[in-house]
Amino acid sequence: MVYLIDTNILLRFVDRTHSLHLITRTAIRKLRRDGHILQITTQNCVEFWNVATRPATKNGFGLTPTDADRLLRSHFVTKIIVQKYLNR
C-alpha cells in the first residue's frame, strides 16, 4: 500500500525531543519493514524546510539551511524515492 506522509510526521520523526518522536519512528519503521511505500510531496518538503529553518524562539528547529537539507535528504527524499522505484 502507498501512504502519503504528512509534514507533521516528518517533523516528529526528526525531532527527538518531541513526545511523539518514538511512536512516529516506530510506525514509519514498521510500515517500511512491512513493504509499504511511503511518499512525500514537494509541499511536504517546503513545509518541513520552513519549520526546520525557522528560529527555535519562533516555534521552529533553528537549523541552518545546510542542516535542514541534510535532514530532509538523509531521512526522507532519497529513501522514499529509492523505495518507490525498487518496489515497482
N, CA, C and O atoms as CSV, one atom per row, in Angstrom:
chain,resi,resn,atom,element,x,y,z
A,1,MET,N,N,0.840,-1.172,0.000
A,1,MET,CA,C,0.000,0.000,0.000
A,1,MET,C,C,0.889,1.241,0.000
A,1,MET,O,O,1.989,1.227,0.552
A,2,VAL,N,N,0.405,2.300,-0.618
A,2,VAL,CA,C,1.125,3.567,-0.673
A,2,VAL,C,C,0.525,4.523,0.360
A,2,VAL,O,O,-0.693,4.673,0.452
A,3,TYR,N,N,1.400,5.164,1.133
A,3,TYR,CA,C,0.969,6.139,2.127
A,3,TYR,C,C,1.606,7.482,1.843
A,3,TYR,O,O,2.810,7.561,1.598
A,4,LEU,N,N,0.808,8.543,1.873
A,4,LEU,CA,C,1.316,9.895,1.772
A,4,LEU,C,C,1.606,10.364,3.195
A,4,LEU,O,O,0.711,10.405,4.040
A,5,ILE,N,N,2.838,10.708,3.446
A,5,ILE,CA,C,3.260,11.084,4.794
A,5,ILE,C,C,3.035,12.580,5.010
A,5,ILE,O,O,3.520,13.404,4.235
A,6,ASP,N,N,2.308,12.921,6.051
A,6,ASP,CA,C,2.024,14.309,6.406
A,6,ASP,C,C,3.297,14.982,6.934
A,6,ASP,O,O,4.166,14.327,7.509
A,7,THR,N,N,3.387,16.279,6.732
A,7,THR,CA,C,4.555,17.035,7.196
A,7,THR,C,C,4.755,16.905,8.693
A,7,THR,O,O,5.895,16.849,9.155
A,8,ASN,N,N,3.686,16.855,9.459
A,8,ASN,CA,C,3.832,16.705,10.909
A,8,ASN,C,C,4.531,15.399,11.273
A,8,ASN,O,O,5.264,15.343,12.260
A,9,ILE,N,N,4.313,14.369,10.498
A,9,ILE,CA,C,5.001,13.095,10.736
A,9,ILE,C,C,6.488,13.274,10.463
A,9,ILE,O,O,7.320,12.797,11.235
A,10,LEU,N,N,6.830,13.956,9.372
A,10,LEU,CA,C,8.234,14.211,9.066
A,10,LEU,C,C,8.913,14.982,10.189
A,10,LEU,O,O,10.041,14.676,10.576
A,11,LEU,N,N,8.219,15.978,10.704
A,11,LEU,CA,C,8.781,16.814,11.768
A,11,LEU,C,C,8.963,16.026,13.065
A,11,LEU,O,O,9.981,16.169,13.743
A,12,ARG,N,N,7.982,15.200,13.406
A,12,ARG,CA,C,8.098,14.392,14.632
A,12,ARG,C,C,9.192,13.333,14.490
A,12,ARG,O,O,9.845,12.971,15.469
A,13,PHE,N,N,9.382,12.847,13.284
A,13,PHE,CA,C,10.385,11.823,13.017
A,13,PHE,C,C,11.795,12.318,13.327
A,13,PHE,O,O,12.624,11.552,13.819
A,14,VAL,N,N,12.075,13.585,13.045
A,14,VAL,CA,C,13.428,14.108,13.260
A,14,VAL,C,C,13.601,14.847,14.581
A,14,VAL,O,O,14.733,15.083,15.003
A,15,ASP,N,N,12.513,15.217,15.241
A,15,ASP,CA,C,12.590,15.970,16.499
A,15,ASP,C,C,12.628,15.010,17.683
A,15,ASP,O,O,11.587,14.580,18.181
A,16,ARG,N,N,13.811,14.686,18.115
A,16,ARG,CA,C,13.986,13.701,19.198
A,16,ARG,C,C,13.440,14.170,20.546
A,16,ARG,O,O,13.272,13.362,21.459
A,17,THR,N,N,13.161,15.467,20.678
A,17,THR,CA,C,12.640,15.978,21.948
A,17,THR,C,C,11.112,15.958,22.011
A,17,THR,O,O,10.534,16.162,23.078
A,18,HIS,N,N,10.466,15.717,20.893
A,18,HIS,CA,C,9.003,15.736,20.856
A,18,HIS,C,C,8.437,14.466,21.487
A,18,HIS,O,O,9.006,13.385,21.339
A,19,SER,N,N,7.328,14.602,22.184
A,19,SER,CA,C,6.724,13.456,22.878
A,19,SER,C,C,6.245,12.361,21.922
A,19,SER,O,O,6.104,11.210,22.336
A,20,LEU,N,N,5.995,12.692,20.665
A,20,LEU,CA,C,5.536,11.701,19.691
A,20,LEU,C,C,6.655,11.143,18.808
A,20,LEU,O,O,6.396,10.393,17.867
A,21,HIS,N,N,7.894,11.513,19.118
A,21,HIS,CA,C,9.024,11.069,18.295
A,21,HIS,C,C,9.138,9.540,18.227
A,21,HIS,O,O,9.214,8.975,17.136
A,22,LEU,N,N,9.149,8.893,19.345
A,22,LEU,CA,C,9.356,7.440,19.373
A,22,LEU,C,C,8.245,6.685,18.645
A,22,LEU,O,O,8.520,5.771,17.867
A,23,ILE,N,N,7.006,7.060,18.893
A,23,ILE,CA,C,5.900,6.362,18.234
A,23,ILE,C,C,5.911,6.621,16.722
A,23,ILE,O,O,5.553,5.746,15.933
A,24,THR,N,N,6.321,7.817,16.332
A,24,THR,CA,C,6.414,8.146,14.906
A,24,THR,C,C,7.498,7.313,14.231
A,24,THR,O,O,7.265,6.738,13.168
A,25,ARG,N,N,8.666,7.246,14.833
A,25,ARG,CA,C,9.766,6.449,14.266
A,25,ARG,C,C,9.375,4.978,14.190
A,25,ARG,O,O,9.656,4.307,13.197
A,26,THR,N,N,8.734,4.486,15.227
A,26,THR,CA,C,8.314,3.086,15.258
A,26,THR,C,C,7.316,2.800,14.136
A,26,THR,O,O,7.425,1.783,13.451
A,27,ALA,N,N,6.355,3.684,13.950
A,27,ALA,CA,C,5.334,3.494,12.906
A,27,ALA,C,C,5.953,3.524,11.512
A,27,ALA,O,O,5.618,2.694,10.668
A,28,ILE,N,N,6.850,4.471,11.267
A,28,ILE,CA,C,7.490,4.562,9.953
A,28,ILE,C,C,8.351,3.332,9.692
A,28,ILE,O,O,8.324,2.777,8.593
A,29,ARG,N,N,9.096,2.911,10.670
A,29,ARG,CA,C,9.934,1.714,10.501
A,29,ARG,C,C,9.085,0.482,10.214
A,29,ARG,O,O,9.438,-0.338,9.366
A,30,LYS,N,N,7.965,0.353,10.921
A,30,LYS,CA,C,7.086,-0.799,10.704
A,30,LYS,C,C,6.492,-0.783,9.296
A,30,LYS,O,O,6.458,-1.809,8.617
A,31,LEU,N,N,6.033,0.366,8.874
A,31,LEU,CA,C,5.473,0.471,7.523
A,31,LEU,C,C,6.517,0.100,6.468
A,31,LEU,O,O,6.222,-0.642,5.531
A,32,ARG,N,N,7.732,0.617,6.623
A,32,ARG,CA,C,8.803,0.287,5.668
A,32,ARG,C,C,9.135,-1.200,5.715
A,32,ARG,O,O,9.276,-1.845,4.676
A,33,ARG,N,N,9.259,-1.733,6.914
A,33,ARG,CA,C,9.600,-3.150,7.088
A,33,ARG,C,C,8.527,-4.061,6.482
A,33,ARG,O,O,8.836,-5.132,5.958
A,34,ASP,N,N,7.278,-3.630,6.557
A,34,ASP,CA,C,6.172,-4.413,6.016
A,34,ASP,C,C,5.992,-4.221,4.504
A,34,ASP,O,O,5.059,-4.765,3.912
A,35,GLY,N,N,6.885,-3.449,3.888
A,35,GLY,CA,C,6.873,-3.298,2.440
A,35,GLY,C,C,5.973,-2.213,1.887
A,35,GLY,O,O,5.749,-2.146,0.678
A,36,HIS,N,N,5.459,-1.366,2.754
A,36,HIS,CA,C,4.604,-0.275,2.280
A,36,HIS,C,C,5.458,0.830,1.665
A,36,HIS,O,O,6.621,1.005,2.029
A,37,ILE,N,N,4.879,1.558,0.748
A,37,ILE,CA,C,5.569,2.661,0.083
A,37,ILE,C,C,5.154,3.954,0.769
A,37,ILE,O,O,3.966,4.259,0.874
A,38,LEU,N,N,6.144,4.714,1.237
A,38,LEU,CA,C,5.892,5.984,1.901
A,38,LEU,C,C,6.302,7.100,0.958
A,38,LEU,O,O,7.430,7.117,0.465
A,39,GLN,N,N,5.400,8.026,0.706
A,39,GLN,CA,C,5.697,9.105,-0.228
A,39,GLN,C,C,5.472,10.455,0.412
A,39,GLN,O,O,4.627,10.624,1.291
A,40,ILE,N,N,6.261,11.422,-0.060
A,40,ILE,CA,C,6.064,12.809,0.328
A,40,ILE,C,C,5.938,13.624,-0.954
A,40,ILE,O,O,6.284,13.162,-2.040
A,41,THR,N,N,5.440,14.832,-0.805
A,41,THR,CA,C,5.281,15.724,-1.951
A,41,THR,C,C,6.238,16.905,-1.806
A,41,THR,O,O,6.864,17.090,-0.762
A,42,THR,N,N,6.337,17.686,-2.852
A,42,THR,CA,C,7.159,18.895,-2.762
A,42,THR,C,C,6.611,19.841,-1.700
A,42,THR,O,O,7.370,20.564,-1.054
A,43,GLN,N,N,5.300,19.837,-1.523
A,43,GLN,CA,C,4.694,20.674,-0.481
A,43,GLN,C,C,5.193,20.256,0.900
A,43,GLN,O,O,5.462,21.112,1.742
A,44,ASN,N,N,5.320,18.949,1.143
A,44,ASN,CA,C,5.875,18.466,2.414
A,44,ASN,C,C,7.293,18.985,2.619
A,44,ASN,O,O,7.663,19.393,3.720
A,45,CYS,N,N,8.078,18.964,1.553
A,45,CYS,CA,C,9.469,19.431,1.629
A,45,CYS,C,C,9.531,20.913,1.984
A,45,CYS,O,O,10.345,21.325,2.810
A,46,VAL,N,N,8.675,21.706,1.361
A,46,VAL,CA,C,8.637,23.147,1.633
A,46,VAL,C,C,8.222,23.400,3.081
A,46,VAL,O,O,8.846,24.204,3.773
A,47,GLU,N,N,7.178,22.724,3.538
A,47,GLU,CA,C,6.705,22.914,4.909
A,47,GLU,C,C,7.764,22.456,5.922
A,47,GLU,O,O,7.988,23.124,6.931
A,48,PHE,N,N,8.406,21.329,5.652
A,48,PHE,CA,C,9.475,20.842,6.527
A,48,PHE,C,C,10.597,21.873,6.592
A,48,PHE,O,O,11.078,22.211,7.674
A,49,TRP,N,N,11.007,22.368,5.436
A,49,TRP,CA,C,12.084,23.356,5.347
A,49,TRP,C,C,11.745,24.609,6.154
A,49,TRP,O,O,12.590,25.137,6.877
A,50,ASN,N,N,10.502,25.081,6.028
A,50,ASN,CA,C,10.086,26.286,6.760
A,50,ASN,C,C,10.199,26.111,8.265
A,50,ASN,O,O,10.678,27.006,8.960
A,51,VAL,N,N,9.768,24.980,8.768
A,51,VAL,CA,C,9.852,24.736,10.215
A,51,VAL,C,C,11.298,24.499,10.627
A,51,VAL,O,O,11.750,25.026,11.643
A,52,ALA,N,N,12.016,23.717,9.852
A,52,ALA,CA,C,13.396,23.361,10.212
A,52,ALA,C,C,14.306,24.582,10.279
A,52,ALA,O,O,15.180,24.652,11.142
A,53,THR,N,N,14.113,25.540,9.381
A,53,THR,CA,C,14.998,26.711,9.351
A,53,THR,C,C,14.463,27.911,10.138
A,53,THR,O,O,15.162,28.913,10.291
A,54,ARG,N,N,13.252,27.813,10.626
A,54,ARG,CA,C,12.690,28.893,11.452
A,54,ARG,C,C,13.409,28.895,12.807
A,54,ARG,O,O,13.735,27.827,13.326
A,55,PRO,N,N,13.659,30.065,13.380
A,55,PRO,CA,C,14.320,30.116,14.692
A,55,PRO,C,C,13.535,29.340,15.757
A,55,PRO,O,O,12.305,29.309,15.742
A,56,ALA,N,N,14.260,28.729,16.660
A,56,ALA,CA,C,13.630,27.958,17.734
A,56,ALA,C,C,12.740,28.848,18.599
A,56,ALA,O,O,11.746,28.376,19.153
A,57,THR,N,N,13.080,30.103,18.718
A,57,THR,CA,C,12.269,31.043,19.511
A,57,THR,C,C,10.931,31.355,18.854
A,57,THR,O,O,10.043,31.936,19.478
A,58,LYS,N,N,10.794,30.964,17.590
A,58,LYS,CA,C,9.539,31.198,16.850
A,58,LYS,C,C,8.910,29.871,16.430
A,58,LYS,O,O,8.314,29.764,15.358
A,59,ASN,N,N,9.056,28.860,17.297
A,59,ASN,CA,C,8.437,27.548,17.104
A,59,ASN,C,C,9.022,26.767,15.923
A,59,ASN,O,O,8.313,26.012,15.258
A,60,GLY,N,N,10.305,26.953,15.675
A,60,GLY,CA,C,10.988,26.198,14.633
A,60,GLY,C,C,12.096,25.358,15.234
A,60,GLY,O,O,12.211,25.247,16.454
A,61,PHE,N,N,12.909,24.767,14.378
A,61,PHE,CA,C,14.046,23.964,14.841
A,61,PHE,C,C,15.332,24.778,14.909
A,61,PHE,O,O,16.282,24.375,15.581
A,62,GLY,N,N,15.376,25.913,14.224
A,62,GLY,CA,C,16.561,26.761,14.260
A,62,GLY,C,C,17.767,26.184,13.522
A,62,GLY,O,O,18.906,26.499,13.866
A,63,LEU,N,N,17.534,25.353,12.522
A,63,LEU,CA,C,18.633,24.739,11.778
A,63,LEU,C,C,19.127,25.659,10.663
A,63,LEU,O,O,18.398,26.527,10.183
A,64,THR,N,N,20.358,25.453,10.271
A,64,THR,CA,C,20.881,26.156,9.104
A,64,THR,C,C,20.264,25.516,7.859
A,64,THR,O,O,19.801,24.377,7.921
A,65,PRO,N,N,20.250,26.220,6.746
A,65,PRO,CA,C,19.750,25.612,5.509
A,65,PRO,C,C,20.503,24.324,5.144
A,65,PRO,O,O,19.899,23.375,4.643
A,66,THR,N,N,21.789,24.291,5.389
A,66,THR,CA,C,22.582,23.092,5.096
A,66,THR,C,C,22.119,21.912,5.941
A,66,THR,O,O,21.961,20.802,5.432
A,67,ASP,N,N,21.902,22.154,7.234
A,67,ASP,CA,C,21.445,21.074,8.118
A,67,ASP,C,C,20.028,20.621,7.773
A,67,ASP,O,O,19.730,19.427,7.823
A,68,ALA,N,N,19.161,21.559,7.428
A,68,ALA,CA,C,17.789,21.211,7.040
A,68,ALA,C,C,17.804,20.358,5.777
A,68,ALA,O,O,17.074,19.372,5.679
A,69,ASP,N,N,18.626,20.735,4.824
A,69,ASP,CA,C,18.753,19.985,3.577
A,69,ASP,C,C,19.274,18.566,3.852
A,69,ASP,O,O,18.768,17.591,3.297
A,70,ARG,N,N,20.276,18.472,4.704
A,70,ARG,CA,C,20.840,17.164,5.044
A,70,ARG,C,C,19.793,16.264,5.692
A,70,ARG,O,O,19.682,15.090,5.342
A,71,LEU,N,N,19.034,16.804,6.625
A,71,LEU,CA,C,17.987,16.030,7.289
A,71,LEU,C,C,16.929,15.551,6.307
A,71,LEU,O,O,16.547,14.381,6.309
A,72,LEU,N,N,16.473,16.447,5.489
A,72,LEU,CA,C,15.424,16.120,4.524
A,72,LEU,C,C,15.896,15.037,3.555
A,72,LEU,O,O,15.172,14.080,3.282
A,73,ARG,N,N,17.098,15.194,3.047
A,73,ARG,CA,C,17.624,14.216,2.089
A,73,ARG,C,C,17.965,12.883,2.740
A,73,ARG,O,O,17.668,11.825,2.186
A,74,SER,N,N,18.580,12.930,3.896
A,74,SER,CA,C,19.030,11.678,4.514
A,74,SER,C,C,17.887,10.843,5.066
A,74,SER,O,O,17.961,9.614,5.060
A,75,HIS,N,N,16.837,11.489,5.541
A,75,HIS,CA,C,15.742,10.734,6.158
A,75,HIS,C,C,14.572,10.455,5.226
A,75,HIS,O,O,13.892,9.440,5.376
A,76,PHE,N,N,14.330,11.335,4.276
A,76,PHE,CA,C,13.088,11.213,3.525
A,76,PHE,C,C,13.242,11.111,2.020
A,76,PHE,O,O,12.813,10.125,1.420
A,77,VAL,N,N,13.832,12.088,1.415
A,77,VAL,CA,C,13.798,12.168,-0.043
A,77,VAL,C,C,14.460,10.966,-0.694
A,77,VAL,O,O,13.830,10.287,-1.503
A,78,THR,N,N,15.705,10.688,-0.364
A,78,THR,CA,C,16.425,9.590,-1.009
A,78,THR,C,C,15.782,8.248,-0.719
A,78,THR,O,O,15.509,7.481,-1.642
A,79,LYS,N,N,15.536,7.955,0.545
A,79,LYS,CA,C,14.997,6.651,0.914
A,79,LYS,C,C,13.619,6.421,0.311
A,79,LYS,O,O,13.337,5.331,-0.187
A,80,ILE,N,N,12.773,7.414,0.349
A,80,ILE,CA,C,11.414,7.239,-0.136
A,80,ILE,C,C,11.399,7.102,-1.655
A,80,ILE,O,O,10.685,6.257,-2.196
A,81,ILE,N,N,12.177,7.922,-2.340
A,81,ILE,CA,C,12.221,7.820,-3.800
A,81,ILE,C,C,12.830,6.488,-4.220
A,81,ILE,O,O,12.303,5.833,-5.119
A,82,VAL,N,N,13.911,6.079,-3.599
A,82,VAL,CA,C,14.543,4.797,-3.928
A,82,VAL,C,C,13.576,3.658,-3.641
A,82,VAL,O,O,13.426,2.752,-4.461
A,83,GLN,N,N,12.921,3.695,-2.494
A,83,GLN,CA,C,11.975,2.637,-2.128
A,83,GLN,C,C,10.842,2.573,-3.153
A,83,GLN,O,O,10.407,1.483,-3.526
A,84,LYS,N,N,10.369,3.711,-3.603
A,84,LYS,CA,C,9.268,3.756,-4.576
A,84,LYS,C,C,9.635,3.008,-5.844
A,84,LYS,O,O,8.831,2.230,-6.358
A,85,TYR,N,N,10.841,3.233,-6.355
A,85,TYR,CA,C,11.235,2.623,-7.618
A,85,TYR,C,C,11.688,1.175,-7.479
A,85,TYR,O,O,11.581,0.402,-8.431
A,86,LEU,N,N,12.185,0.803,-6.323
A,86,LEU,CA,C,12.576,-0.586,-6.112
A,86,LEU,C,C,11.367,-1.497,-5.988
A,86,LEU,O,O,11.443,-2.680,-6.320
A,87,ASN,N,N,10.258,-0.959,-5.515
A,87,ASN,CA,C,9.059,-1.763,-5.293
A,87,ASN,C,C,8.139,-1.831,-6.498
A,87,ASN,O,O,7.029,-2.350,-6.379
A,88,ARG,N,N,8.546,-1.335,-7.637
A,88,ARG,CA,C,7.690,-1.380,-8.844
A,88,ARG,C,C,7.595,-2.777,-9.375
A,88,ARG,O,O,6.923,-3.011,-10.380
